[in-house]
Amino acid sequence: MRRSATVRTSVGFVVVALLCLVIADIQVTTVAPWRELGRLLTGLVTPDFSNPAAIGTALLRTVAFAFVGVALGASAGFLLALIFHLRVVRTLCAFVRAIHELFWALIFLQFFGLHPLTGVLAIALPYAGVFAKVYSEILDEADPLPMQVLPAGTGLISGFLFARVPDAWPHLVSYTAYRLECGLRSSAVLGFVGMPTLGFALQSSFAQGYYSEVGALLLVFFVLIATLRLWVRPWLVPLYVAVSPFLLGTGLPIMWGNVARFFTEDIVPAPLRHGEGWAALWQWFSDLLLHEALPGVWTTVVLTQIALVGTGLIALLAFPLISRHFTSRPGSVLGHVALVVARSTPEYLLAYVLLQLWGPSMLPAIVALALHNGGIIGHLIGRRSNEITLRPDAAHGLDRYAYEMVPRLYGPFLAFLFYRWEIIMRETAILGILGIATLGFYVDSAIQELRFDRALVLIVITALLNIGVDSLARTLRRRLRLRHMVNCEP
């Protein structure tokens, strides 16, 4: 029964994606896309390390923003996890994590400017919501027996720290390490809104056509991610966190008057700010909804559904690259390298590059989202496949893939895919900043025009859309009995 429901659900998603593909704008509009792609590939294989100081500075700032932002997010998230059972806390966390780091950065830029606080809070705030949710789930799954056998009179905090946390500690550490990798990608992407991280250097080099510099920066970033477990040792983490605030750089002094004005004037809807009354407010909101919000939501949903199915296809094709049931040791190493590149390259960065090569359509966004998320899920499913033991007489080749492995892995595969659904939706919205007509396009346009009241409404709509998709994904996982197949959010 469950298998038939799983098949029907999968077919339904594929059909929806095909319908969306029919109406999507996926044209290549540049004059010589393959020539530019060739120049980019040439730059990647001939990296230019002639300016190590600039590369080192961008790399240090990227790492520093990631460590400070993730440390603050994890600390706040752990405290919120203790009271996550309260509805108001769950709602608040759902809202803050539904807004992408770049949207938070665009908000904080308006009153902090290009100050390190902008980048740190842009990472810490949404990550706090994510940490609170996942930490709460991990703590809820901890063995309750130690708490039950504590002697009478044991304090609540002491009992929690010594009886509940130790059992959950390995999972808490593992997930925090994963979020640090995500934080490094988020930190790099913040450079596209002006923060002095790797993304800023990449954007500058790419805009000038210095593809060898782009190649050097990308290679350094890939090595940084691939070697994360080698240089992030538990005993070194406190040192990294302590030193990182001093590596963030400096910015212009914060004008606290701008902060007050932002909350008391800038985000107040224009009709109310000008005393025009409720009728004018309704007209203002209707115009915003009809001409910006609804078209943005439509494009965001269409692009998301195509990218979601594309992600699934790439994941199913990619997991054999690191599976011991399909590849030898040398082949597995090459497969790991390919998947590290795919999952380490931020969607925003990849979409930016592809937009320069192919022009402003949905195609660069679809490919970027599918490659990145497909790499992540392919890696997770490939690792899961290595835990499976086959019979000595099991089939080989395509038969092994189709009849032995995919049926056993399809449940976890769908679970991971549904976990990524809301994340793909958030990334789709933010890609609008690059010129694709998703919700982020209208948010960025409103901010550029200093209409922060309209931008805030659009950001709230984006968050509500993400919350809705996340709720739908949870419902599907529950109905298909997929919740037990993953330990925490991938």
C-alpha positions in Angstrom: 0.0 0.0 0.0 2.8 2.4 1.0 4.8 1.6 -2.1 1.8 2.4 -4.4 1.2 5.7 -2.6 4.9 6.5 -3.0 4.7 5.8 -6.8 1.6 7.9 -7.2 3.2 10.8 -5.3 6.3 10.6 -7.4 4.4 10.4 -10.7 2.3 13.4 -9.5 5.4 15.5 -8.9 6.9 14.6 -12.2 3.7 15.5 -14.1 3.5 18.8 -12.3 7.1 19.5 -13.2 6.6 18.7 -16.8 3.5 21.0 -17.0 5.6 23.7 -15.4 8.4 23.1 -17.9 6.0 23.8 -20.7 5.3 27.3 -19.5 8.7 28.1 -18.1 11.2 30.4 -19.9 14.2 28.3 -20.5 15.7 30.0 -23.5 19.4 30.7 -24.0 19.7 34.3 -25.0 23.4 35.0 -25.1 25.2 35.3 -28.4 28.1 32.9 -27.8 27.3 30.9 -24.6 29.7 28.0 -25.5 32.6 30.3 -26.1 32.1 32.0 -22.7 31.7 28.6 -21.1 35.0 27.5 -22.7 36.7 30.6 -21.3 35.4 29.8 -17.9 36.5 26.2 -18.0 39.9 27.3 -19.2 40.1 29.7 -16.2 39.2 26.8 -13.9 42.1 24.6 -15.1 44.5 27.6 -15.2 43.9 29.2 -11.8 45.7 32.5 -11.1 47.2 32.6 -7.6 49.3 35.6 -8.3 47.5 37.7 -5.6 47.6 35.4 -2.5 47.0 38.3 -0.1 43.6 39.1 -1.6 42.6 35.5 -1.8 43.7 34.9 1.8 41.8 37.9 3.0 38.6 36.9 1.3 39.0 33.4 2.6 39.6 34.5 6.2 36.6 36.8 6.1 34.4 34.0 4.8 35.5 31.7 7.6 35.2 34.4 10.2 31.6 35.3 9.3 30.7 31.6 9.2 32.1 30.8 12.6 30.7 33.9 14.4 27.2 33.5 12.7 27.0 29.8 13.3 28.2 30.1 16.9 25.6 32.7 17.7 22.9 30.8 15.9 23.8 27.5 17.6 23.8 29.2 21.0 20.5 30.9 20.5 19.0 27.8 18.9 20.0 25.6 21.9 18.3 27.9 24.3 15.2 28.1 22.1 15.2 24.3 21.8 14.6 24.0 25.5 11.3 25.9 25.1 10.5 24.7 21.6 7.3 23.1 22.8 5.7 26.5 23.2 3.7 27.4 20.1 4.9 31.0 20.0 8.5 29.8 20.0 7.8 27.3 17.2 6.0 30.0 15.1 8.8 32.5 15.6 11.5 30.0 14.7 9.5 28.9 11.6 9.3 32.5 10.5 12.9 33.5 10.9 14.3 30.4 9.2 11.8 30.8 6.3 13.6 34.0 5.3 16.8 33.5 3.3 20.1 34.9 4.7 20.4 37.2 1.7 17.0 38.7 2.5 18.1 39.3 6.1 21.3 40.8 4.8 19.3 43.2 2.6 17.2 44.2 5.6 20.2 44.8 7.9 22.0 46.7 5.2 19.4 49.4 5.4 20.3 50.5 8.9 23.7 48.9 9.7 25.2 49.4 6.2 28.3 47.4 5.2 29.1 46.7 8.8 30.2 43.2 10.0 27.1 43.1 12.2 25.0 42.9 9.0 26.7 39.7 7.8 26.8 38.1 11.3 23.1 38.7 12.0 22.1 37.6 8.5 23.6 34.2 9.2 22.8 33.9 12.9 19.1 34.8 12.8 17.8 32.2 10.4 20.3 29.6 11.7 18.9 30.1 15.2 15.5 29.1 13.9 17.0 26.0 12.2 19.1 25.0 15.2 16.1 25.3 17.5 14.0 23.0 15.4 16.6 20.3 14.9 18.2 20.5 18.3 14.7 20.1 19.8 14.1 17.0 17.6 17.4 15.5 18.6 16.8 16.1 22.3 13.3 14.6 22.1 14.8 11.4 20.6 17.3 11.1 23.4 16.9 8.1 25.8 14.6 9.2 28.6 15.8 6.5 31.1 18.7 8.6 32.6 16.3 11.4 33.5 14.0 8.9 35.2 16.6 7.4 37.5 18.0 10.6 38.8 18.0 10.9 42.6 15.3 13.0 44.2 16.1 16.6 44.5 18.2 16.9 41.4 17.8 20.3 39.8 16.1 20.7 36.5 19.1 22.2 34.8 21.6 19.8 36.3 19.4 16.8 35.3 19.1 18.2 31.8 22.9 18.8 31.4 24.1 15.5 32.9 21.3 13.1 31.9 19.8 14.3 28.7 22.5 16.1 26.8 25.2 13.4 26.9 23.0 10.9 25.0 22.2 13.5 22.4 25.7 15.1 22.3 27.1 13.1 19.3 24.1 14.0 17.2 24.2 17.7 18.3 27.9 17.9 17.3 27.3 16.1 14.0 24.5 18.5 13.0 26.4 21.6 14.1 29.3 20.5 11.9 27.0 20.2 9.0 25.5 23.6 9.6 29.1 25.0 9.7 29.5 23.8 6.1 26.2 25.5 5.2 27.4 28.6 7.1 30.6 28.8 4.9 28.4 28.7 1.8 26.1 31.4 3.2 29.1 33.5 4.2 30.5 33.3 0.7 27.2 34.3 -0.9 26.9 37.4 1.3 29.7 38.9 -0.8 27.1 39.4 -3.6 25.4 42.1 -1.4 28.7 43.8 -0.6 30.1 41.9 2.4 33.9 41.4 2.1 33.7 37.6 1.7 34.6 35.2 -1.1 31.5 36.0 -3.1 32.5 39.7 -3.4 35.9 38.7 -4.9 34.3 36.2 -7.2 31.7 38.7 -8.5 34.4 41.3 -9.1 36.7 38.9 -11.0 33.9 37.5 -13.0 32.5 40.9 -14.0 36.0 41.8 -15.3 36.3 38.6 -17.2 39.3 37.4 -15.1 38.3 33.7 -15.2 41.6 32.4 -14.0 41.1 34.5 -10.8 37.6 33.0 -10.6 39.1 29.5 -10.9 41.6 30.2 -8.1 38.9 31.5 -5.8 36.6 28.5 -6.5 39.4 26.0 -6.1 40.3 27.5 -2.7 36.7 27.4 -1.6 36.3 23.7 -2.7 39.4 22.7 -0.8 38.1 24.6 2.2 34.9 22.6 2.2 36.5 19.3 1.3 39.0 19.5 4.2 36.5 20.8 6.8 36.9 17.7 9.0 40.7 18.0 8.9 41.0 21.6 10.2 37.8 21.8 12.3 38.8 19.7 15.3 36.6 19.9 18.4 39.4 21.2 20.6 40.2 23.9 18.0 36.6 25.2 17.7 36.7 27.4 20.8 39.9 29.0 19.4 38.3 29.6 16.0 35.2 31.2 17.6 37.3 33.4 19.9 39.6 34.7 17.1 36.9 35.0 14.3 35.3 38.3 15.6 38.7 40.0 15.1 38.9 38.9 11.5 35.5 40.3 10.3 37.0 43.6 9.3 35.5 47.1 10.0 32.8 49.1 8.5 31.3 52.6 8.8 29.9 53.5 12.2 26.3 52.4 12.7 23.9 55.3 12.5 21.4 54.4 15.2 19.0 57.1 13.9 18.7 55.1 10.7 17.7 52.1 12.7 15.0 54.0 14.5 13.7 55.6 11.3 13.6 52.2 9.6 11.2 50.7 12.2 9.1 53.9 12.8 8.9 55.2 9.2 10.5 53.2 6.4 8.5 50.0 6.8 5.2 51.7 7.7 3.0 51.3 4.6 3.0 54.6 2.6 -0.7 55.3 2.9 -0.6 55.1 6.7 2.7 57.1 6.7 1.0 59.8 4.7 -2.3 59.7 6.7 -4.3 58.6 3.6 -6.6 56.2 5.5 -7.6 52.6 5.3 -9.1 52.8 1.8 -5.8 53.9 0.4 -4.1 51.2 2.3 -6.3 48.5 0.8 -5.7 49.9 -2.7 -1.9 50.0 -2.0 -1.9 46.4 -0.8 -4.1 45.2 -3.7 -1.8 46.8 -6.3 1.2 45.2 -4.6 -0.5 41.8 -4.5 -1.8 41.8 -8.0 1.3 43.2 -9.8 4.2 41.9 -7.8 3.3 39.3 -5.1 1.2 37.0 -7.2 3.4 37.0 -10.3 6.4 36.5 -8.1 4.7 33.6 -6.2 3.7 32.0 -9.5 7.2 32.1 -11.0 8.8 30.9 -7.7 6.4 27.9 -7.5 6.9 27.0 -11.2 10.7 27.2 -10.9 10.8 25.3 -7.6 8.8 22.4 -8.9 11.0 21.9 -11.9 14.1 22.2 -9.8 12.8 19.8 -7.3 12.3 17.0 -9.8 15.6 17.9 -11.5 17.2 17.5 -8.0 15.7 14.1 -7.7 16.8 12.9 -11.1 20.4 14.1 -10.5 20.5 12.5 -7.0 19.3 9.1 -8.4 21.9 9.3 -11.1 24.7 10.5 -8.8 24.6 8.2 -5.8 26.2 5.3 -7.6 29.3 7.5 -8.0 30.2 6.9 -4.3 28.4 3.6 -3.7 30.7 0.6 -3.1 28.1 -1.6 -5.0 28.9 0.2 -8.3 32.3 1.8 -8.1 35.9 0.7 -7.2 38.0 2.6 -4.7 39.6 5.0 -7.3 36.2 5.6 -8.9 34.6 6.3 -5.6 37.3 9.0 -4.9 36.5 10.7 -8.2 32.8 10.4 -7.4 33.3 12.0 -4.0 35.2 14.9 -5.6 32.4 15.5 -8.1 29.8 15.5 -5.4 31.8 17.8 -3.1 32.1 20.3 -6.0 28.3 20.0 -6.6 27.2 20.4 -3.0 29.9 22.9 -2.0 29.1 25.4 -4.8 26.3 27.7 -3.5 23.2 27.8 -5.7 23.4 31.5 -5.9 27.0 31.5 -7.1 26.3 28.8 -9.7 23.2 30.6 -10.9 25.2 33.9 -11.2 27.8 32.2 -13.4 25.3 30.4 -15.6 23.3 33.6 -16.0 26.4 35.3 -17.4 26.8 32.4 -19.8 23.2 31.7 -20.9 21.3 35.0 -20.2 18.4 35.9 -17.9 16.0 33.0 -18.1 14.8 30.3 -15.7 17.3 27.8 -17.1 20.4 28.9 -15.1 18.4 28.8 -11.9 16.9 25.4 -12.6 20.3 23.9 -13.4 22.0 25.6 -10.4 19.4 24.4 -7.9 19.2 20.9 -9.3 23.0 20.4 -9.4 23.6 21.7 -5.9 20.7 19.9 -4.1 21.1 16.8 -6.3 24.8 16.7 -5.2 23.7 16.9 -1.5 21.0 14.2 -1.7 23.2 12.0 -4.0 25.9 12.1 -1.3 23.5 11.2 1.4 21.9 8.3 -0.5 25.3 7.1 -1.7 26.4 6.8 2.0 23.1 5.1 2.8 23.7 2.6 0.0 27.0 1.6 1.5 25.2 0.3 4.6 23.2 -2.2 2.5 24.6 -5.8 2.3 23.6 -7.7 -0.9 23.4 -11.4 -1.4 26.4 -13.1 -3.1 24.2 -13.9 -6.2 22.8 -10.4 -6.4 22.4 -8.9 -9.9 25.0 -6.6 -11.4 25.1 -3.5 -13.5 21.8 -1.9 -14.4 19.7 -4.7 -12.9 21.4 -4.2 -9.6 20.7 -0.5 -9.8 17.0 -0.8 -10.8 15.9 -3.9 -8.8 18.2 -4.1 -5.8 19.3 -0.6 -4.8 16.7 1.9 -5.9 13.8 0.1 -4.3 15.6 -0.1 -1.0 16.8 3.5 -1.1 13.7 5.2 -2.6 12.1 5.8 0.8 15.1 7.6 2.3 15.5 9.4 -1.1 12.0 10.8 -1.0 12.4 11.8 2.7 15.6 13.7 1.9 14.0 15.3 -1.2 11.0 16.5 0.8 13.3 17.9 3.4 15.0 19.9 0.7 11.8 21.1 -0.9 11.4 24.2 1.4 15.1 24.9 1.0 14.8 24.9 -2.7 11.8 27.2 -2.5 13.8 29.7 -0.3 16.7 29.6 -2.8 14.4 30.0 -5.8 12.9 33.2 -4.2 16.4 34.7 -3.5 17.6 34.0 -7.0 15.3 36.8 -8.1 18.0 39.2 -7.0 19.9 38.0 -10.1 17.1 39.2 -12.4 14.8 36.1 -12.6 11.2 37.2 -11.9 10.7 35.3 -8.7 9.7 37.0 -5.4 13.3 38.0 -4.8 13.3 40.1 -7.9 10.4 42.2 -6.6 12.0 42.5 -3.2 15.2 43.7 -4.6 13.5 46.2 -6.9 11.5 47.6 -4.0 14.7 48.0 -1.9 16.5 49.6 -4.8 13.6 52.1 -5.1 13.8 52.7 -1.3 10.2 51.4 -0.9 11.0 49.3 2.2 7.3 49.0 3.1 6.6 47.1 -0.1 9.8 45.0 0.3 8.8 44.0 3.9 5.4 42.8 2.7 6.9 40.8 -0.1 9.5 39.2 2.3 6.6 38.2 4.7 4.8 36.6 1.8 8.0 34.8 0.8 8.2 33.5 4.4 4.6 32.4 4.5 5.0 30.5 1.2 8.1 28.7 2.5 6.2 27.8 5.7 3.3 26.4 3.7 5.6 24.3 1.5 7.4 23.0 4.6 4.1 22.1 6.2 3.0 20.3 3.0 6.3 18.4 2.9 5.9 17.3 6.5 2.4 16.1 5.8 3.6 14.0 2.8 6.4 12.5 4.8 4.0 11.5 7.5 1.4 10.0 5.1 4.1 8.1 3.3 5.7 7.1 6.6 9.0 8.6 5.7 9.7 10.5 9.0 11.7 7.7 10.5 14.0 7.3 7.5 16.2 10.4 8.4 17.6 11.4 11.7 17.5 15.2 11.1 17.3 17.7 8.4 19.9 17.0 5.7 
